[in-house]
Amino acid sequence: MAVVIKPCSDFHCNRNRGCSRSTQHGWTVKSTCDCIKTQLSTLAISLTLFNSVRLPREAFRYGAVPYLVVYSFWLLAVSMPTTLLQLAMGQLSQQDPVGVWRAVPILRGIGHLRLLTSYVCCVFNMMYVALSLAFLLWIGKGTFPLKDCTKLHITPHGYENKMSAAECFNSTFLSSFTDNPQYFGLMAVLIFILWFFVPILLYRLHKTLRISLAVIAPIVIIMTVVMCTFLSNTESLRTMFESCEEWMPISQPYIWHSALIQALLSTQIVGGYLISGGGTVYNYSDVRWVSTSVIITNLISGWLWVLVWESIGGDSKKDTSFIAILVLIYQSNVAGRRSKVWPMIAFGIVTVSGIITLLTLLFPVYDKLHRIAGGNWRLFAAASSAVGTILTVAVLSKGLEVATILDDLVLPILAVFTTAVEVVGFVFIYGWFYLAVDIEFLTGNKLPCIWIGTWWTSPILLLGTTGWWLRGILRTTWSYTQTLWPLLGVFVGILVIMIVMAAIAVAKEEQFNFVTKLASAFSPSRLWGPEEPMARYVWMSQRYSHEVTSSDNDINSEPVNYSQIIFSKDNEKINNDNWAKSNSIYQRNFNSIYNKNIYLNTKDVEYSNPTIYTTYSVPRGKKKKREEEKFRSPNVCIAKNEIGGPLSCNCNRHFTLNVPDLKKNEITTSL
């Protein structure tokens, strides 16, 4: 078996383009543009409909200031550690929300539930975007207010329009096909266009996604600044902060649970975007800084969006239905007798924000289709768009009833369950020790203990708050004889998906009986870890190094992190020198390792110096080993026996190295 060692610094490894010779160092124009795109992609997360529309609506329902305080708490207590977890696992494995569960195969169903949640969110958000776009087009081509939304009554002050904004929506674009077929047909056409033309922005997945977000995000910001400059009313904001009655709901479970769900939605934890983005959009970023920037931008954006719509709406009573912000836009502009330019800008903000939302929701779904279907994934994406069009039109035919149930009952259960099980799976089953080692491998620095503490408390906070909310909602629904069939249906669906996916994972394990298959399904698959051979080798070596270090405090090791292998160009000269030294040491000790005269009559061998240098992260301390002891290494088995002696080396639970005769170099492997 020949071993060839080449200085690794002669080539610069890139995930997408393989290895190419690097001649430039430092920042370039391309790297600067990539950095700007990454930052704008992070900013775009805070500009989705979850922040611009759903968060203000929930704030109107429970009180703006108390809700924002509780929302800020959940961002720091639950969303921040979960964001770091998803980004780290996505960047390490380079997988989608389903493939990342190679770490714990029996919980693979969580990945499928994440994709299902993302698709369901896309269905009712698509209806929201189509409704906003319909009013934008209808106002642009006609008059404002709309003719069909006018009921004039004679009053002492003249003629006044007595039709409210909510009635206007229900009588036009939210009406059924039998009542107003022209409005329903227009909405169906817009839904079809959005489902088939917005995904074009994901034609090359993360490449076009980053470009699209970098272009669309500044547009939303500019339009919002222009609208606030001319229409904001600061008097209503003063009233909002001075009101003390708004703090009454803070003792109820509904505000805490609603803010918790909102924090998970705002940070894109629910749909799996961070997992897919960790290995693509944030491929070259430090996961610690990315997670911090995601939380900070959402924290600032959440407060600003609520203040924006409060200032636009004024002191009038706010609607709290599913389309609360659309009603606020229409009602405030009618009451202020403004020209149709301003409602068009406001509806345009919601429409463009909705496009960002659809891109972030569809990206993990298309990422999974690309891994399954390869080059034909676009055909499956078109099929999913056709199914999504049918589902969205079906939801539209029921008005706001189905969309409200999905948003208030189905989505919260899916969000809490998937997030809680995900944290439990990685922290307690996969192991917080290995998780900390993996993040240290990615960042090059040890993970502070506070992160581990927040991971331990997150499932308790998630499940405790949800249980408190379920207790309150069950009491309320029973007292008013309301049914909770949607709630029961989502629980049954979750159970079925988890059981089916777990059964498939157990059946695929390479063991001999059910008990060993089941136990093996709780352990990481052999495919878990970095995909690049060099990065995988160092990752496995560092894991082994930390295992030994934890049992022997006298062992010294030099960490080699992922960024030093893949990302950093400044370390090329250092790596070149280190690998040259390793090469010379290896060649110098090669003959002594396989010299028969050294170990032929030796029974107890004491190693004063290491003879095999796998990487600098492998411990080099002095330790005594006896002949009958088995040597264990991440991917190297050392046969310490007489020449010609057969030896079977078990590297892990899937791989066996057979060395029948070292003289003839006959080495076979078996899976």
C-alpha positions as CSV (number, residue, x, y, z in Angstrom):
1,M,0.0,0.0,0.0
2,A,1.8,3.1,-1.2
3,V,1.4,6.4,0.6
4,V,2.0,9.6,-1.4
5,I,2.3,12.9,0.5
6,K,2.1,16.2,-1.3
7,P,2.3,19.6,0.2
8,C,-1.3,20.7,0.6
9,S,-0.5,24.4,0.4
10,D,0.4,24.1,-3.3
11,F,-3.3,24.0,-4.0
12,H,-6.2,26.0,-2.6
13,C,-9.2,23.9,-2.0
14,N,-12.6,25.3,-2.8
15,R,-15.8,23.4,-2.1
16,N,-17.5,24.2,-5.4
17,R,-14.5,24.3,-7.7
18,G,-12.2,21.6,-6.3
19,C,-8.5,22.4,-5.9
20,S,-6.9,25.2,-8.0
21,R,-3.5,26.8,-7.7
22,S,-3.7,30.0,-5.6
23,T,-1.4,32.9,-6.4
24,Q,-3.2,35.8,-4.8
25,H,-3.6,36.6,-1.1
26,G,-5.9,38.8,0.9
27,W,-9.1,40.5,-0.2
28,T,-10.1,40.6,-3.8
29,V,-13.0,42.2,-5.6
30,K,-14.8,38.9,-5.8
31,S,-14.3,38.1,-2.1
32,T,-15.6,41.5,-1.2
33,C,-18.7,41.1,-3.3
34,D,-19.3,37.7,-1.8
35,C,-19.0,39.2,1.7
36,I,-21.5,41.9,0.8
37,K,-23.9,39.3,-0.6
38,T,-23.7,37.3,2.6
39,Q,-24.4,40.2,4.8
40,L,-27.4,41.3,2.6
41,S,-28.7,37.7,2.7
42,T,-28.6,37.9,6.5
43,L,-30.4,41.2,6.5
44,A,-33.0,39.8,4.1
45,I,-34.0,37.2,6.7
46,S,-35.3,40.1,8.9
47,L,-37.4,41.5,6.0
48,T,-39.7,38.5,5.5
49,L,-43.5,38.5,6.0
50,F,-42.9,36.9,9.4
51,N,-41.4,40.2,10.6
52,S,-43.0,42.8,8.4
53,V,-46.6,41.4,8.7
54,R,-47.1,38.7,11.3
55,L,-45.1,40.3,14.1
56,P,-47.0,43.6,14.0
57,R,-50.3,41.7,13.8
58,E,-49.5,39.8,17.0
59,A,-48.2,43.0,18.6
60,F,-51.6,44.6,17.9
61,R,-53.4,41.7,19.4
62,Y,-51.5,41.5,22.8
63,G,-50.0,45.0,23.1
64,A,-47.1,46.3,21.2
65,V,-44.5,47.0,24.0
66,P,-45.1,43.9,26.2
67,Y,-45.1,41.7,23.1
68,L,-41.9,43.1,21.8
69,V,-40.2,42.6,25.2
70,V,-41.3,39.0,25.4
71,Y,-40.3,38.5,21.8
72,S,-36.8,39.9,22.5
73,F,-36.4,37.5,25.4
74,W,-37.2,34.4,23.2
75,L,-34.8,35.6,20.6
76,L,-31.9,35.5,23.1
77,A,-33.0,32.5,25.1
78,V,-34.1,30.0,22.4
79,S,-33.5,31.3,18.9
80,M,-29.8,32.2,19.3
81,P,-28.6,28.8,20.5
82,T,-30.8,27.0,18.0
83,T,-29.6,29.2,15.1
84,L,-26.0,28.4,16.0
85,L,-26.8,24.7,16.2
86,Q,-28.5,24.7,12.7
87,L,-25.8,26.8,11.0
88,A,-23.0,24.6,12.5
89,M,-24.5,21.3,11.5
90,G,-25.4,22.5,8.1
91,Q,-21.9,23.9,7.5
92,L,-20.2,20.8,8.8
93,S,-22.2,18.2,6.9
94,Q,-23.0,20.3,3.8
95,Q,-26.5,18.7,3.8
96,D,-30.1,19.6,3.6
97,P,-32.5,19.5,6.6
98,V,-33.0,15.7,6.0
99,G,-29.4,14.7,5.3
100,V,-28.2,16.5,8.4
101,W,-29.8,13.7,10.5
102,R,-27.1,11.3,9.5
103,A,-25.9,12.3,13.0
104,V,-29.0,10.6,14.6
105,P,-30.7,8.5,11.8
106,I,-33.6,7.5,13.9
107,L,-34.8,11.1,14.1
108,R,-34.7,11.6,10.4
109,G,-38.4,12.4,10.4
110,I,-37.6,15.8,11.9
111,G,-36.0,16.8,8.6
112,H,-39.1,15.8,6.6
113,L,-41.3,17.7,9.1
114,R,-39.1,20.8,8.5
115,L,-39.6,20.5,4.8
116,L,-43.4,20.0,5.3
117,T,-43.6,23.0,7.5
118,S,-41.7,25.1,5.0
119,Y,-44.1,24.0,2.2
120,V,-47.2,24.7,4.3
121,C,-46.0,28.1,5.2
122,C,-45.3,28.8,1.6
123,V,-48.9,27.8,0.7
124,F,-50.7,30.4,2.9
125,N,-48.0,33.1,2.5
126,M,-48.4,32.7,-1.3
127,M,-52.1,33.6,-0.9
128,Y,-51.1,36.7,1.2
129,V,-48.6,37.8,-1.4
130,A,-51.1,37.3,-4.2
131,L,-53.7,39.3,-2.3
132,S,-51.3,42.2,-1.8
133,L,-50.2,42.1,-5.4
134,A,-53.9,42.1,-6.6
135,F,-54.7,45.3,-4.6
136,L,-51.5,46.9,-5.9
137,L,-52.5,46.2,-9.6
138,W,-56.2,47.0,-9.1
139,I,-55.4,50.4,-7.4
140,G,-52.8,51.2,-10.1
141,K,-55.2,50.7,-13.0
142,G,-58.3,52.2,-11.3
143,T,-59.3,54.6,-8.6
144,F,-58.7,54.7,-4.9
145,P,-60.8,53.7,-3.0
146,L,-62.0,50.9,-5.2
147,K,-65.5,51.3,-6.7
148,D,-66.6,47.9,-5.4
149,C,-65.5,49.0,-1.9
150,T,-67.7,52.1,-1.8
151,K,-71.0,52.4,0.1
152,L,-72.0,56.0,0.3
153,H,-74.4,57.2,3.0
154,I,-75.8,60.7,3.5
155,T,-74.6,62.3,6.7
156,P,-74.9,65.8,8.1
157,H,-71.4,66.4,6.9
158,G,-72.1,65.1,3.4
159,Y,-71.5,61.7,1.7
160,E,-69.3,59.2,3.6
161,N,-68.1,55.7,2.8
162,K,-69.5,53.3,5.3
163,M,-67.7,50.1,4.0
164,S,-64.8,49.1,6.2
165,A,-61.5,47.8,4.9
166,A,-62.1,44.3,6.1
167,E,-65.5,44.2,4.3
168,C,-63.7,45.5,1.2
169,F,-61.3,42.6,1.2
170,N,-64.0,40.0,1.9
171,S,-66.3,41.3,-0.9
172,T,-63.6,41.4,-3.6
173,F,-60.5,39.3,-3.8
174,L,-61.4,37.0,-0.8
175,S,-64.9,36.3,-2.0
176,S,-65.9,32.9,-3.3
177,F,-66.0,31.9,-7.0
178,T,-69.8,31.8,-7.0
179,D,-70.1,35.4,-5.6
180,N,-67.4,37.1,-7.6
181,P,-65.9,34.9,-10.3
182,Q,-63.8,37.7,-11.8
183,Y,-62.0,38.5,-8.5
184,F,-61.5,34.8,-7.7
185,G,-60.2,34.1,-11.2
186,L,-57.7,37.0,-11.0
187,M,-56.4,35.7,-7.7
188,A,-56.0,32.2,-9.2
189,V,-54.0,33.6,-12.1
190,L,-51.7,35.6,-9.7
191,I,-51.2,32.5,-7.5
192,F,-50.2,30.5,-10.6
193,I,-47.8,33.2,-11.7
194,L,-46.2,33.5,-8.3
195,W,-45.8,29.7,-7.9
196,F,-44.1,29.3,-11.3
197,F,-42.2,32.5,-11.8
198,V,-40.8,33.3,-8.3
199,P,-38.9,30.0,-8.2
200,I,-37.0,31.1,-11.3
201,L,-35.0,33.2,-8.9
202,L,-33.8,29.8,-7.5
203,Y,-32.8,28.5,-10.9
204,R,-29.2,27.9,-9.7
205,L,-30.2,27.5,-6.0
206,H,-27.9,29.3,-3.6
207,K,-26.0,31.2,-6.3
208,T,-29.1,33.0,-7.7
209,L,-30.6,33.1,-4.2
210,R,-27.8,35.3,-2.9
211,I,-28.0,37.6,-5.9
212,S,-31.8,37.9,-5.5
213,L,-31.7,38.6,-1.8
214,A,-28.9,41.1,-2.3
215,V,-31.0,43.0,-4.9
216,I,-34.5,42.7,-3.2
217,A,-33.5,43.6,0.4
218,P,-32.3,47.2,-0.4
219,I,-35.6,47.7,-2.4
220,V,-37.7,46.9,0.7
221,I,-35.6,49.2,2.9
222,I,-35.7,52.1,0.5
223,M,-39.5,51.9,0.0
224,T,-40.1,51.6,3.7
225,V,-37.9,54.7,4.5
226,V,-39.8,56.7,1.8
227,M,-43.2,55.7,3.2
228,C,-42.2,56.5,6.8
229,T,-40.7,59.9,5.8
230,F,-44.0,61.2,4.5
231,L,-46.7,59.3,6.3
232,S,-45.5,58.5,9.9
233,N,-47.2,59.9,12.9
234,T,-45.1,60.1,16.0
235,E,-48.0,61.0,18.3
236,S,-49.4,57.5,18.1
237,L,-46.0,56.1,19.2
238,R,-45.9,58.2,22.3
239,T,-49.4,56.9,23.2
240,M,-48.2,53.4,22.7
241,F,-45.3,53.7,25.1
242,E,-47.3,55.6,27.8
243,S,-50.1,53.1,28.0
244,C,-50.0,50.9,31.1
245,E,-53.1,48.7,30.3
246,E,-51.1,46.9,27.6
247,W,-49.1,45.0,30.2
248,M,-52.1,43.1,31.5
249,P,-51.8,40.1,29.0
250,I,-48.2,39.4,30.0
251,S,-49.5,37.0,32.8
252,Q,-51.3,34.9,30.2
253,P,-49.8,32.0,28.3
254,Y,-51.0,33.2,24.9
255,I,-48.6,36.1,24.6
256,W,-45.6,34.0,25.7
257,H,-46.4,31.2,23.3
258,S,-47.2,33.6,20.4
259,A,-43.9,35.4,20.9
260,L,-42.0,32.1,21.1
261,I,-43.4,31.0,17.7
262,Q,-42.7,34.4,16.3
263,A,-39.1,34.2,17.3
264,L,-38.7,30.8,15.7
265,L,-40.4,32.0,12.5
266,S,-38.5,35.3,12.3
267,T,-35.1,33.6,12.5
268,Q,-36.1,30.9,9.8
269,I,-35.5,28.1,12.3
270,V,-38.8,26.4,11.5
271,G,-38.3,25.8,7.8
272,G,-34.7,24.5,7.7
273,Y,-33.3,27.5,5.7
274,L,-30.4,27.9,8.1
275,I,-29.4,24.2,7.7
276,S,-29.3,24.4,3.9
277,G,-27.8,27.9,4.0
278,G,-25.1,26.8,6.5
279,G,-23.3,24.8,3.8
280,T,-24.1,27.1,0.8
281,V,-25.0,30.8,1.6
282,Y,-22.8,30.8,4.8
283,N,-20.2,28.3,3.5
284,Y,-17.3,30.6,4.2
285,S,-18.6,32.4,7.3
286,D,-18.0,32.0,11.0
287,V,-21.2,30.4,12.4
288,R,-20.9,32.3,15.7
289,W,-20.9,35.7,14.0
290,V,-23.6,34.7,11.6
291,S,-25.9,33.5,14.4
292,T,-25.3,36.7,16.3
293,S,-26.0,38.9,13.3
294,V,-29.2,37.0,12.6
295,I,-30.5,37.6,16.1
296,I,-29.4,41.2,16.2
297,T,-31.0,42.1,12.8
298,N,-34.3,40.3,13.7
299,L,-34.3,42.1,17.1
300,I,-33.9,45.5,15.6
301,S,-36.1,44.8,12.6
302,G,-38.9,43.4,14.8
303,W,-39.1,46.6,16.8
304,L,-38.9,48.8,13.7
305,W,-41.6,47.1,11.8
306,V,-44.0,47.4,14.7
307,L,-43.2,51.1,15.1
308,V,-43.6,51.6,11.3
309,W,-47.1,50.2,11.2
310,E,-48.1,51.9,14.4
311,S,-47.1,55.2,13.1
312,I,-48.9,54.6,9.8
313,G,-52.1,53.4,11.4
314,G,-52.3,56.2,13.9
315,D,-54.6,56.0,16.9
316,S,-57.4,54.1,15.2
317,K,-58.4,50.7,16.3
318,K,-56.2,48.0,14.7
319,D,-57.5,44.9,13.0
320,T,-56.0,41.6,14.3
321,S,-57.2,39.2,11.6
322,F,-54.9,37.2,9.3
323,I,-54.7,40.2,6.9
324,A,-54.4,42.9,9.6
325,I,-51.6,44.8,7.9
326,L,-53.4,44.9,4.5
327,V,-56.5,46.2,6.2
328,L,-54.4,48.8,8.0
329,I,-52.8,50.0,4.8
330,Y,-56.2,50.4,3.0
331,Q,-58.0,51.9,6.0
332,S,-55.3,54.4,6.9
333,N,-55.0,55.7,3.4
334,V,-58.8,56.0,2.9
335,A,-59.1,57.8,6.2
336,G,-56.3,60.2,5.3
337,R,-57.7,60.7,1.8
338,R,-54.3,60.2,0.3
339,S,-53.5,59.7,-3.3
340,K,-53.2,56.2,-4.7
341,V,-49.4,56.4,-4.8
342,W,-49.0,55.8,-1.1
343,P,-51.2,52.6,-0.8
344,M,-49.4,51.3,-3.9
345,I,-46.0,51.8,-2.1
346,A,-47.3,50.1,1.0
347,F,-48.7,47.2,-0.9
348,G,-45.5,47.0,-2.9
349,I,-43.5,46.7,0.4
350,V,-45.6,43.7,1.4
351,T,-45.4,42.1,-2.0
352,V,-41.6,42.4,-2.2
353,S,-41.2,41.2,1.4
354,G,-43.4,38.3,0.4
355,I,-41.1,37.4,-2.4
356,I,-38.2,37.2,0.0
357,T,-40.3,35.0,2.2
358,L,-41.1,32.6,-0.6
359,L,-37.5,32.3,-1.6
360,T,-36.3,31.4,1.9
361,L,-39.2,28.9,2.3
362,L,-38.7,27.2,-1.1
363,F,-34.9,27.0,-0.9
364,P,-34.6,24.0,1.5
365,V,-37.3,22.2,-0.4
366,Y,-35.5,22.7,-3.7
367,D,-32.2,21.8,-2.1
368,K,-33.6,18.5,-1.1
369,L,-35.0,17.9,-4.6
370,H,-31.6,18.7,-6.1
371,R,-29.9,16.1,-3.9
372,I,-32.6,13.5,-4.8
373,A,-33.1,14.1,-8.5
374,G,-29.8,15.6,-9.5
375,G,-30.0,17.6,-12.8
376,N,-33.7,16.8,-13.2
377,W,-34.7,18.6,-9.9
378,R,-36.3,21.5,-11.8
379,L,-38.9,19.1,-13.2
380,F,-39.8,18.0,-9.7
381,A,-39.8,21.7,-8.6
382,A,-42.3,22.5,-11.4
383,A,-44.5,19.6,-10.2
384,S,-44.3,20.9,-6.6
385,S,-45.3,24.3,-7.9
386,A,-48.4,22.8,-9.6
387,V,-49.4,21.1,-6.4
388,G,-48.8,24.3,-4.5
389,T,-51.0,26.2,-6.9
390,I,-53.9,23.7,-6.3
391,L,-53.5,23.8,-2.6
392,T,-53.3,27.6,-2.4
393,V,-56.4,28.1,-4.6
394,A,-58.2,25.5,-2.3
395,V,-57.2,27.6,0.7
396,L,-58.4,30.7,-1.0
397,S,-61.8,29.2,-1.7
398,K,-62.4,29.0,2.0
399,G,-61.5,32.6,2.6
400,L,-59.4,33.3,5.7
401,E,-60.7,30.3,7.7
402,V,-58.1,27.7,6.6
403,A,-55.2,30.1,6.5
404,T,-56.0,31.2,10.1
405,I,-56.1,27.6,11.3
406,L,-52.8,26.8,9.7
407,D,-51.2,29.9,11.2
408,D,-52.7,29.7,14.7
409,L,-52.8,26.0,15.4
410,V,-50.9,23.8,12.9
411,L,-47.8,25.9,12.5
412,P,-47.1,26.4,16.3
413,I,-47.2,22.7,17.0
414,L,-44.9,21.8,14.1
415,A,-42.5,24.6,15.1
416,V,-42.2,23.7,18.7
417,F,-42.0,19.9,18.2
418,T,-39.3,20.0,15.5
419,T,-37.2,22.5,17.3
420,A,-37.4,20.7,20.7
421,V,-36.6,17.3,19.2
422,E,-33.8,18.7,17.1
423,V,-32.1,20.2,20.2
424,V,-32.6,17.0,22.2
425,G,-31.3,14.9,19.3
426,F,-28.1,16.8,18.8
427,V,-27.3,17.8,22.4
428,F,-28.4,14.7,24.3
429,I,-28.3,11.8,21.8
430,Y,-25.5,12.9,19.4
431,G,-23.8,14.4,22.5
432,W,-23.0,17.9,23.6
433,F,-19.3,17.0,23.8
434,Y,-19.1,16.0,20.2
435,L,-21.2,19.0,19.2
436,A,-18.8,21.4,21.0
437,V,-15.9,19.6,19.3
438,D,-17.5,20.0,15.9
439,I,-18.1,23.7,16.4
440,E,-14.5,24.1,17.6
441,F,-13.4,22.4,14.4
442,L,-15.4,24.9,12.3
443,T,-14.4,28.0,14.2
444,G,-11.0,27.1,15.6
445,N,-12.0,28.3,19.2
446,K,-13.5,26.4,22.1
447,L,-17.2,26.8,22.6
448,P,-18.1,28.8,25.8
449,C,-20.1,26.8,28.3
450,I,-23.0,29.3,28.2
451,W,-24.0,27.9,24.8
452,I,-24.2,24.4,26.2
453,G,-26.3,25.7,29.0
454,T,-28.7,27.4,26.7
455,W,-29.0,24.1,24.7
456,W,-29.9,22.2,27.8
457,T,-32.6,24.7,28.8
458,S,-34.1,25.3,25.4
459,P,-36.3,22.1,25.2
460,I,-37.6,22.8,28.7
461,L,-38.6,26.3,27.8
462,L,-40.1,25.2,24.5
463,L,-42.2,22.3,25.8
464,G,-43.1,24.0,29.1
465,T,-44.5,27.1,27.3
466,T,-46.4,25.0,24.8
467,G,-47.9,22.9,27.5
468,W,-49.0,26.0,29.3
469,W,-50.6,27.3,26.1
470,L,-52.3,24.0,25.3
471,R,-53.8,24.0,28.8
472,G,-55.3,27.4,28.4
473,I,-56.5,26.8,24.8
474,L,-58.2,23.5,25.7
475,R,-60.1,25.2,28.6
476,T,-61.2,28.0,26.3
477,T,-62.4,25.8,23.5
478,W,-64.3,23.4,25.8
479,S,-66.1,26.2,27.5
480,Y,-67.2,27.6,24.1
481,T,-67.9,24.1,22.6
482,Q,-65.3,24.6,19.9
483,T,-63.6,21.7,18.1
484,L,-59.9,21.1,17.9
485,W,-59.8,18.6,15.1
486,P,-56.9,20.4,13.3
487,L,-54.8,20.2,16.5
488,L,-55.5,16.5,16.8
489,G,-54.8,16.0,13.1
490,V,-51.4,17.6,13.3
491,F,-50.4,15.5,16.3
492,V,-51.4,12.3,14.4
493,G,-49.5,13.4,11.3
494,I,-46.3,14.1,13.3
495,L,-46.5,10.7,15.0
496,V,-47.0,8.9,11.7
497,I,-44.1,10.6,9.9
498,M,-41.8,10.1,12.8
499,I,-42.6,6.3,13.1
500,V,-42.4,5.7,9.4
501,M,-39.0,7.5,9.0
502,A,-37.6,5.8,12.1
503,A,-38.6,2.4,10.8
504,I,-36.9,3.1,7.4
505,A,-33.8,4.3,9.2
506,V,-33.6,1.2,11.4
507,A,-34.2,-1.1,8.4
508,K,-31.2,0.5,6.6
509,E,-28.8,-0.2,9.4
510,E,-26.1,-2.8,8.6
511,Q,-26.6,-5.1,11.5
512,F,-27.9,-8.6,12.1
513,N,-30.9,-8.3,14.4
514,F,-33.5,-5.8,15.4
515,V,-31.9,-4.8,18.7
516,T,-28.5,-4.0,17.2
517,K,-30.2,-2.2,14.3
518,L,-32.2,-0.1,16.7
519,A,-29.2,0.7,18.8
520,S,-27.2,1.6,15.7
521,A,-29.9,4.0,14.5
522,F,-29.1,6.2,17.6
523,S,-25.4,6.4,16.6
524,P,-24.0,8.6,13.8
525,S,-23.9,7.1,10.3
526,R,-20.6,6.5,8.6
527,L,-21.6,9.1,6.1
528,W,-21.9,11.8,8.8
529,G,-19.3,14.6,8.7
530,P,-17.6,16.8,6.2
531,E,-17.7,15.7,2.6
532,E,-14.2,16.8,1.5
533,P,-11.7,14.0,2.2
534,M,-9.0,16.3,3.7
535,A,-11.5,18.1,6.0
536,R,-13.1,14.8,7.0
537,Y,-9.7,13.3,7.9
538,V,-8.8,16.2,10.1
539,W,-12.3,16.3,11.6
540,M,-12.1,12.6,12.6
541,S,-8.6,13.0,13.9
542,Q,-9.6,15.9,16.1
543,R,-12.6,14.0,17.5
544,Y,-10.3,11.1,18.4
545,S,-7.8,13.6,19.8
546,H,-10.4,15.2,22.1
547,E,-11.6,11.8,23.2
548,V,-8.1,10.9,24.3
549,T,-7.5,14.3,25.8
550,S,-10.6,14.1,27.9
551,S,-9.2,10.9,29.5
552,D,-5.5,12.0,29.8
553,N,-4.8,15.6,30.8
554,D,-1.1,15.4,30.0
555,I,-1.6,15.1,26.3
556,N,-1.0,18.1,24.2
557,S,-2.6,18.8,20.8
558,E,-2.6,21.5,18.3
559,P,-6.1,22.2,16.9
560,V,-6.6,22.4,13.2
561,N,-9.9,23.9,12.4
562,Y,-12.1,23.8,9.3
563,S,-11.3,27.4,8.2
564,Q,-7.6,26.7,8.2
565,I,-8.1,23.8,5.8
566,I,-10.7,25.3,3.4
567,F,-11.1,29.0,3.8
568,S,-7.9,30.7,4.9
569,K,-5.4,31.7,2.3
570,D,-3.0,33.3,4.8
571,N,-2.0,29.9,6.1
572,E,-0.8,28.4,2.9
573,K,2.9,29.0,3.6
574,I,2.5,27.7,7.2
575,N,0.8,24.6,6.0
576,N,3.4,24.1,3.4
577,D,6.2,24.1,6.0
578,N,4.3,21.9,8.4
579,W,3.5,19.3,5.7
580,A,7.1,19.3,4.5
581,K,8.3,18.5,8.0
582,S,5.6,15.8,8.4
583,N,6.7,14.3,5.1
584,S,10.4,14.2,6.1
585,I,9.5,12.7,9.5
586,Y,7.3,10.1,7.8
587,Q,9.9,9.1,5.3
588,R,12.6,8.9,8.0
589,N,10.5,6.6,10.2
590,F,8.9,4.6,7.4
591,N,11.7,1.9,7.5
592,S,11.7,1.6,11.2
593,I,8.0,0.9,11.4
594,Y,8.1,-2.1,9.1
595,N,11.6,-3.4,10.0
596,K,11.1,-7.0,11.1
597,N,14.3,-7.1,13.2
598,I,13.0,-4.5,15.6
599,Y,9.8,-6.2,16.8
600,L,10.5,-9.8,15.9
601,N,11.4,-10.9,19.4
602,T,10.0,-8.0,21.4
603,K,7.0,-8.6,23.5
604,D,6.7,-5.4,25.5
605,V,7.3,-2.4,23.4
606,E,7.6,1.1,24.9
607,Y,7.1,3.9,22.4
608,S,9.4,6.8,23.2
609,N,8.4,8.7,20.0
610,P,5.4,8.5,17.7
611,T,6.1,6.6,14.5
612,I,3.1,7.6,12.5
613,Y,2.1,11.2,12.0
614,T,-1.6,11.3,10.8
615,T,-2.1,15.0,11.6
616,Y,-0.8,17.5,14.1
617,S,-4.1,17.3,16.0
618,V,-3.3,13.7,17.0
619,P,-1.8,13.5,20.5
620,R,1.9,13.1,20.6
621,G,2.3,12.4,24.4
622,K,4.3,9.5,25.8
623,K,2.2,6.6,26.6
624,K,2.9,2.9,27.2
625,K,1.1,0.3,25.0
626,R,1.2,-3.4,25.3
627,E,1.2,-5.8,22.4
628,E,-2.2,-7.3,23.2
629,E,-3.9,-3.9,23.4
630,K,-5.8,-2.8,20.3
631,F,-4.8,0.4,18.6
632,R,-7.7,2.7,17.7
633,S,-7.6,5.7,15.4
634,P,-10.2,7.5,13.4
635,N,-9.2,6.0,10.0
636,V,-5.8,4.4,10.5
637,C,-5.3,0.9,12.0
638,I,-1.8,0.0,13.2
639,A,-0.8,-3.6,13.0
640,K,1.8,-4.1,15.8
641,N,2.7,-7.7,15.4
642,E,5.3,-10.0,13.8
643,I,5.6,-9.8,10.1
644,G,3.3,-12.3,8.5
645,G,1.0,-12.4,11.4
646,P,-2.7,-12.1,10.4
647,L,-4.6,-9.2,12.1
648,S,-8.1,-7.8,11.6
649,C,-8.4,-4.2,12.5
650,N,-11.9,-2.8,13.2
651,C,-11.8,0.9,12.5
652,N,-15.4,1.5,13.3
653,R,-18.7,-0.3,13.2
654,H,-18.9,-0.3,9.4
655,F,-15.3,-0.8,8.3
656,T,-12.8,-3.6,8.7
657,L,-9.2,-3.6,7.6
658,N,-7.6,-7.1,7.0
659,V,-3.8,-7.3,7.0
660,P,-2.8,-10.9,6.3
661,D,0.9,-10.3,5.3
662,L,2.7,-7.0,5.6
663,K,5.6,-8.3,3.5
664,K,3.5,-8.7,0.4
665,N,1.5,-5.6,1.1
666,E,-1.8,-7.5,0.9
667,I,-4.4,-5.4,2.4
668,T,-8.1,-5.8,2.0
669,T,-11.1,-3.8,3.3
670,S,-14.6,-4.8,3.9
671,L,-17.8,-3.0,4.8
